[in-house]
Amino acid sequence: MDDVSDDFRSVMASVDRRGRRKWVYVHIVPGIWRRRRLVVAYLITALVIALPHLRIAGRPVLCIDFPHSQYTVLGQVFWPQDLSYLLLLLLMAIIGTLLAVSLVGRVFCGWLCPHNALLEFIFRPIEELLEGPAHRRIRQDHAGLHPGLILRKLVKWALFLLVCMTLASAVAALFTGADAMVGGIHIDAAEHPGGALFAGLLTAAMLFNFAWFREQTCTIVCPYGRLQAAMLDRHSLVPAYDARRGEPRGKAAKSAAAEAPAALGDCVDCKLCVSVCPTAIDIRNGSQLECINCLACIDACDGVMAKLGRPAGLIAYRSENQLSGQPRQVLRPRTLIYGAVLAVLLAVSAIRIGSRTDLQVMRLRVGAMPSLVRDAAGNQLVRQDLTLSVINRTGDEQRVTFGLPDDLGASLHLVEPVVVLGPNQRREITPTVDIPEQRLHGSDRATILSITSSSGTHVDLPITLRAP
């Protein structure tokens, strides 16, 4: 037998007992939650397509430039040396998601994840438009192919391919820049073969995912969803079935005016809540790992209850505590801890970004061993090379000068006395320091290398001059 309804804890709804995949035919029903999700999904889709073209102060909102080893976020340019900012962003995303899960369940999976937004509101509607609703697609697929169905499937796949190409080019433009796109639609393969190759591979991956793999991305591949499912508690909001009201299940009365037998609950066992679920679970079995909080089951059940003249809310968005008649706690140790940690991370990020200077200077490595040389007057000097990374974090050209304290008695030599840095440019320079040997007194000496840009930014870099 392939029925797994009695074994839902150990066998996923989208596979049979032998582990073979069962194709999920999702029935689309209207409802208030679907309308809300549609608005969110289309905003996400529009953002994905428009993101490469959005700019702040002339710089991209988001751009990951691997060839130049820099990435731009909200118009701010970051470099590999700024890895700590990326780590802070990832930590805030993780803690923020955990906070959201503890309050409103897996809202990211069902509402904000681009995979589900695109699948449920672009690809499935295209499929239903061309092949009909779920029950018709089931009959057609079981009956076998015929010329009319083949034509509709070819048109469907062509539209799928077109959507995937558009989305893949938009994603690729986040790496190549919008200037690499022809008419703002697709990557120019002649001018940017690497970007076009990436877009092509991404198109193939998207087509495979949205046309065939689908819900398996959520139930099998995605570790983020499993993390969220593990963080739910009795106070988290989830789509929940009221078994006290719905059980025992029974068929609906033939007329709206007729009353169902008193022994039966409100659930008429129509299984519409199952047929609308994108992961094919039966929410009446309770909260399950595959549930992504899309809330389609609520729309489906409320529609049936309305037709039968019964109250809505047999399946509702509520916590387990509310379902059992207990109060739901919003402020509890978990949410307070998550909120406090998130606030600290936000504060640290704001302080660090606010304190960023227009000029970043780092000493990359210790150069060659110091050597002894003599100047024109015959005085013995200790010569040492410094290897520095200098980054202009502004969108304007900067002229940078270097200096040492006057009381050090040392001289600083550069190939270019004034180093010119273009907008958001990084350069490696190697200044040479000559210091009289007697100034070191046979030991290393700490000092400050002063760096000043034409914009007025001043950086003091601690360095150590080594004795020979």
C-alpha positions, 0 to 999 in steps of 0.5 A: 500500500502507498497510503502513508497517512498513518505513518506521517511522522516517519514517511514524508507525504510526497514519497511512498513507503518504498521511498519513491517520489509521488508527484504533488498536484497542488490545487490553487484556491483563493483566500485572504492569506493567498492574496497577502502572500501574492503581494509579498511574492510579487514584491520579492520577484520585482526586487530580484529583477530590479536589484541589479539596477538600483543605486544609492549615491551612484553605487549599486544597492548590491553587487558582488565583484569577485574580480576586484575582490569587493562587494557593495551593500546599500551603496557601501563598498566592502573588501575582504578585510571587512569580513567581520561585517559579513559575519555580523550580517549573517549572525543578525539573519540567523538570530532574526530568523530564530526570533521570527520563528519563535513568534510567528513560525516558519514565516520565512519559508512560506512568505519570504523565501524566493523559492516558494514565492516564485514556485507558488505565484509564477510557475504553478499559475503558469502550469494551471493556466495551460494544463488546467487545475490539479484534478484535470492535470491528474486525469491528463497525466494518467491518461497519457500524452496526446497532441493537444497536451504535448503542445500545452506542455511545450508552451509551459516549458517555453514559458518556464525557460523564459522566466528562468532566463530572466531571473538568472540574468538578474542574479548574474548581474549582481556579480557582473553589474547591470552594465553587462546586461543588454537592455537590462534583460539578459547578460551580453554573452559576447562582452561578458562570457563568464557572466553569461556562462553563470547565467546559463548554468543558473537557468538550467538549475532553476528550470530543473528546480521549478519544473521538476524538483519543486517541494523537495528543495524544502523537504530534503535539501534546505537545512534552513527550513529544518533549523526553523522547524526545530525551533518551534515551541508551544507559543509559536504561531503555526497553521493548526487544526482544532481537533476538538471541534473537527472530530469525529470527521463526517461527510457534509449534509446535502443542503446548507440548511440541513444540520450535520448529525450531532455526533459528527464534528465540523470536519467533513473530510473533504481533504481540500486542506491536503490538496492545496498543501505544496508539500502534500501534508495533512495538517490535521495530523498536527504540526509537521516538519514539511509544513512551511506556514504558507497557510493555504490550508486555512484558506481552503478550510475557511472556504468549505466552512463558508459554503456549509454555513459553519464558522471559520477557523477550524484550521487557523493561524494560532499557537499550540497553547491557544489550540488547547485553550491556554494563553499564548506568551509573546514575551518569554525567555526565548524571545527576550534572549533573541531580541536582546542578542539581535539588538546588540548585534544591530548596535555593534554593526551600526557603531562599526559602520558609523566609525568606518573611515574613507581610507583603510590602511593595513600592513599585509606582512613583514617584509625582508629582514632589515639591512644596514646601509650607508648614506652619502655622508657615511652614516650607518642606517637601518633600512626596512621595507613595509608592505601596505594595502591602501583602500579608498572607500569613497567614490572620489579620487583620493591623493594619499601622503605618508609620514613619520614622527619628526623626533624619530629621525627617520626618512621615508621613501616611496616610488610615488611621494603622493599615491593616487587612488581612484574611486573604491580602488585598492593598491599595494605600496611598499614604502622604505624606511631608513633610520639611523642605527643608533636610534634603535639602540639594538632593539625594535622600536614602535612608532606611528606611520601617519597616512593622510588623504586629500579628503582630510581623512587621517589614519595612524598605523602602528608599526614596529621598526626592527633592529638588524 
